Amino acid sequence: MSLGGPMGRQVDLTLLQKLVQINWLLIILISLIAGVGFAMLYSAANGSIDPWASRQMFRFGAGLGLMLLIGLIDIRAWLRHAYLIYAAALLLLVAVEVMGVVGMGARRWVDLGLFQLQPSEVMKIAMVLALARFYHSLPLEEVGRMRWLVVPAVLILVPVALVMRQPDLGTAILLLATATAMLLLAGVRLWKFAVAGGAVLLAIPVAWRFMLHGYQKDRVLTYLNPERDPLGAGYHIMQSKIALGSGGLFGKGFMQGTQSHLAFLPERQTDFIFTMLAEEFGLVGCLGLLGLYVLVIAYGYAIAVRSRSQFGRLLAAGVISTFFLYVFINMAMVMGLIPVVGVPLPLVSYGGTSMMSLLIGFGLVLSVYVHRDVVISRRPSYGD
């Protein structure tokens, strides 16, 4: 439905019209992926809905309602408050440094009483919003100029540095990769990425010597040679490869995986849940889940392309790029193609903040779709 009225003026949609405009097919695809997650968490608990599947279902239900609510909010409201949301997420990252809760050897959570929040997950969406707003305000011919890279660099590197201090290498890599995708989509020239890539390569020896923690170095060395420490740093990936291979074409059957149910496979409910799926449902099951992911990603980028505003295009593309990177990094990690960095499989792995942040992101994608015909000026006012 066009939002263009007489004399080219925009007409606001009613609540009923917005509900009709909601992209229900995207919601169905997201729900199907989450359903796979519920089944695997049920299996991970040896045929029990507790402790993981029940909590995940509750979180998904709450997140789904929040996603619909966000999708109904005018996209111009998200544009106006993008920097404020980013600032709030940045303050939460600073709060981790001051009063963060330590878990599994890292300080990544803030205790809010009712639940523990992982601010780095919030920052993934907040950074997309901030970058989308910044590049929406620039004319296309100005995007490639060096002086307009200073603000995005600050918006990106400050949270990355704070996340690295927690330490959380996986999330820091995700933030950098998402930001790189958004800069590319915004129109930044490729040669600038080549220069940045060269600088990163030159900085690797310094980072290895002074920035990486011991366990992070072990992960890199284990990636290069998993057999160097089969009962220590290499244990996770070796057991993962055994489970992946043992599933064969059709798998061993639901709740019949030996590596996972005999406790050889660590973290089967979080980082290595795709490995458990491969063992129980084989290559066919993996391709089925991968197909759902591909449909969501393709559909999300199609929504981005249809938006008439630069903010909408970059916002939807940024969220979907984050989702794609989640999928790619987790699957490559459990297959031994990249070092283990602790990135969950989206909507399938057990985790509260990760799931909620993704559903909030998809809510923004829905908002882009509902308001795809809204034309936003380059320098919006609060009356837009």
Sequence and secondary structure as in RCSB ss.txt:
>XXXX:A:sequence
MSLGGPMGRQVDLTLLQKLVQINWLLIILISLIAGVGFAMLYSAANGSIDPWASRQMFRFGAGLGLMLLIGLIDI
RAWLRHAYLIYAAALLLLVAVEVMGVVGMGARRWVDLGLFQLQPSEVMKIAMVLALARFYHSLPLEEVGRMRWLV
VPAVLILVPVALVMRQPDLGTAILLLATATAMLLLAGVRLWKFAVAGGAVLLAIPVAWRFMLHGYQKDRVLTYLN
PERDPLGAGYHIMQSKIALGSGGLFGKGFMQGTQSHLAFLPERQTDFIFTMLAEEFGLVGCLGLLGLYVLVIAYG
YAIAVRSRSQFGRLLAAGVISTFFLYVFINMAMVMGLIPVVGVPLPLVSYGGTSMMSLLIGFGLVLSVYVHRDVV
ISRRPSYGD
>XXXX:A:secstr
   B GGG B    HHHHHHHS HHHHHHHHHHHHHHHHHHHHHTTS STTHHHHHHHHHHHHHHHHHHHHHS H
HHHHHTHHHHHHHHHHHHHHHHHH EEETTEEEEEE SSSEE HHHHHHHHHHHHHHHHHHTS GGGTTSGGGGH
HHHHHHHHHHHHHHTTT HHHHHHHHHHHHHHHHHHT  HHHHHHHHHHHHHHHHHHHHHTS HHHHHHHHHHH 
GGGSTTTTTHHHHHHHHHHHHTTTT S TT  HHHHTT STTTTTTTHHHHHHHHHHHHHHHHHHHHHHHHHHHH
HHHHHH SSHHHHHHHHHHHHHHHHHHHHHHHHHTTSS       TTTS  HHHHHHHHHHHHHHHHHHHTTT  
  SS  TT 
